[in-house]
Amino acid sequence: MVPVVQLFARDVPELRFPEGKDVLQVVWCPLIHPEESYVALPALHWRDEAEARAAGVLRDVPEPPGGEYELDFMPRPACTLTPTVVVDYPDKDLPGELLPYVVEFEEKYGSFYNEVACVSRNKVGGYPAWTQPPDWPSCDEGHRMEHLLSVTGEEHLDMAMGDAGGIYLFLCRQCPELPNAYRYDCH
């Protein structure tokens, strides 16, 4: 497993953390998994910052253990991002009655609606910038999960993740154990 994202509650006040937790760490396995469409397999860890610091700080990104891994799923170099609040709007699963307004918008402004409605970069919350038809996961209880964060192939992170791809992480806040799921989406 390699570290991908670490978020502190103090830096992302819009994100609700579970009680007693103030750090979200996302790690994933970059090994090639043919049964999972050759995508990195993510895992979420909600932690208490004091406990995480007491366990020790990881100074270098570990190389994956033996096996063939996908270089595009190895985040490098380590960087710090400054969160910016934006508002996303649904794109691919808009209600049908709104489609005439989308066409009108595109004709009036000469831009595709999906290019301005939804941020298609690394982000917390908001709306997934689907490139394929939406594939919202549900938990075992049948609740539609909410979009937690997107990790996308961005030039400054030197990750390609397919052709304009990304991994979307989802969470069910209706279930006390906070089950999560992911979707890989690319052209």
C-alpha positions in Angstrom: 0.0 0.0 0.0 1.2 3.5 -0.8 0.0 6.8 0.6 -2.1 8.9 -1.7 -4.0 11.5 0.3 -3.9 12.7 3.8 -6.5 15.3 5.0 -6.7 17.0 8.3 -10.1 18.2 9.6 -8.6 21.7 10.3 -7.8 22.0 6.6 -11.1 20.8 5.2 -13.9 22.1 7.5 -16.5 21.2 4.9 -15.7 17.5 5.4 -17.5 15.8 8.3 -15.1 13.5 10.1 -16.3 10.6 12.3 -16.4 11.5 16.0 -13.0 11.4 17.6 -11.2 11.4 14.3 -9.4 14.3 12.6 -7.3 12.7 9.9 -8.3 10.9 6.8 -5.7 8.8 5.1 -6.2 7.2 1.7 -3.7 4.5 0.6 -3.9 2.1 -2.3 -2.3 -0.9 -3.8 -0.7 0.0 -7.1 -0.1 -3.7 -8.1 -1.8 -4.7 -11.3 -5.1 -6.4 -10.5 -6.7 -7.8 -13.7 -9.8 -8.9 -11.8 -10.4 -5.2 -10.8 -9.9 -3.7 -14.3 -6.2 -3.0 -13.7 -7.0 -0.2 -11.2 -5.3 0.7 -7.9 -7.2 -0.7 -4.9 -7.9 2.1 -2.4 -8.5 1.9 1.4 -9.7 4.7 3.7 -8.4 5.1 7.3 -10.0 7.6 9.7 -7.5 8.4 12.5 -6.8 10.6 15.4 -3.9 12.9 14.6 -2.2 12.5 18.0 -2.3 8.7 17.7 -1.1 8.8 14.1 1.9 11.1 15.1 2.7 8.8 18.0 3.0 5.9 15.6 5.6 7.7 13.6 5.7 9.8 10.4 6.4 8.1 7.1 9.2 10.1 5.5 9.4 8.3 2.1 6.8 6.7 -0.2 7.4 3.0 0.1 8.0 1.0 -3.1 5.3 -1.6 -3.6 6.3 -5.2 -2.7 7.3 -7.7 -5.4 4.9 -7.9 -8.4 4.1 -5.9 -11.4 2.7 -2.5 -10.5 1.3 0.3 -12.5 3.6 3.3 -12.4 0.7 5.7 -13.2 -0.8 4.8 -9.8 2.4 5.7 -7.9 1.9 9.3 -6.6 5.0 11.4 -6.8 6.4 13.7 -5.8 4.9 14.3 -2.4 3.1 17.7 -2.4 0.9 19.9 -0.3 -2.3 21.2 -1.8 -4.2 24.3 -0.7 -7.9 23.6 -0.5 -10.2 25.9 -2.4 -14.0 25.8 -2.1 -16.0 25.4 -5.3 -19.5 24.4 -6.1 -20.1 21.4 -8.4 -23.3 20.6 -10.4 -24.5 17.3 -11.7 -23.5 16.5 -15.2 -24.2 13.0 -16.5 -27.3 12.2 -14.5 -29.2 15.4 -14.8 -33.0 15.0 -14.9 -34.2 14.8 -18.5 -36.3 17.9 -18.2 -33.1 20.0 -17.7 -31.4 18.8 -20.9 -32.9 21.5 -23.1 -31.3 24.1 -20.8 -28.0 22.3 -21.2 -28.2 22.6 -25.0 -29.2 26.2 -24.7 -26.2 26.9 -22.4 -23.8 25.2 -24.7 -25.1 27.1 -27.7 -25.1 30.4 -25.9 -21.6 30.2 -24.3 -19.8 27.9 -26.8 -18.7 25.6 -24.0 -19.7 22.1 -23.1 -21.8 22.0 -19.9 -19.7 19.2 -18.4 -16.6 21.3 -18.7 -18.0 24.0 -16.4 -20.5 22.2 -14.2 -18.1 20.0 -12.4 -14.5 20.2 -11.3 -12.6 17.3 -12.9 -9.6 17.3 -10.6 -8.5 16.1 -7.2 -11.2 17.2 -4.8 -13.1 16.5 -1.6 -16.9 16.2 -1.9 -18.8 17.8 -4.7 -20.0 15.8 -7.7 -17.9 13.1 -9.5 -16.8 14.3 -12.9 -17.9 11.1 -14.6 -16.5 10.5 -18.0 -18.5 7.3 -18.3 -22.2 6.9 -17.3 -22.6 7.5 -13.6 -22.1 4.4 -11.4 -23.1 5.4 -7.9 -22.4 2.6 -5.4 -24.8 1.6 -2.7 -23.9 0.1 0.7 -25.1 -3.3 1.7 -28.2 -1.7 3.2 -29.2 -0.2 -0.2 -28.3 3.4 0.6 -26.8 5.4 -2.3 -23.3 6.4 -1.1 -22.1 10.0 -1.2 -19.0 11.2 -3.1 -16.2 11.6 -0.6 -13.3 12.5 -2.8 -11.8 12.2 -6.3 -8.2 11.4 -7.0 -7.4 12.1 -10.7 -4.5 11.8 -13.0 -2.9 15.3 -12.8 0.2 16.5 -14.5 1.8 18.0 -11.4 1.3 14.6 -9.6 2.8 12.7 -12.6 -0.1 10.2 -12.6 -2.0 9.4 -15.8 -4.7 6.9 -14.6 -5.8 5.9 -18.0 -7.0 8.5 -20.5 -8.2 11.4 -18.2 -9.1 8.9 -15.6 -9.8 9.1 -11.9 -10.7 7.1 -8.8 -13.8 8.3 -7.0 -14.2 7.3 -3.4 -17.6 7.0 -1.8 -18.9 6.8 1.8 -22.2 5.8 3.4 -22.9 8.1 6.3 -26.3 6.5 7.0 -24.5 3.3 8.3 -22.6 3.6 11.6 -19.6 1.6 10.3 -19.2 4.1 7.4 -18.8 1.6 4.6 -17.0 2.9 1.6 -16.5 2.0 -2.1 -14.7 3.3 -5.1 -15.2 3.6 -8.8 -12.6 3.9 -11.5 -13.6 6.1 -14.4 -11.7 6.9 -17.6 -12.3 7.5 -21.3 
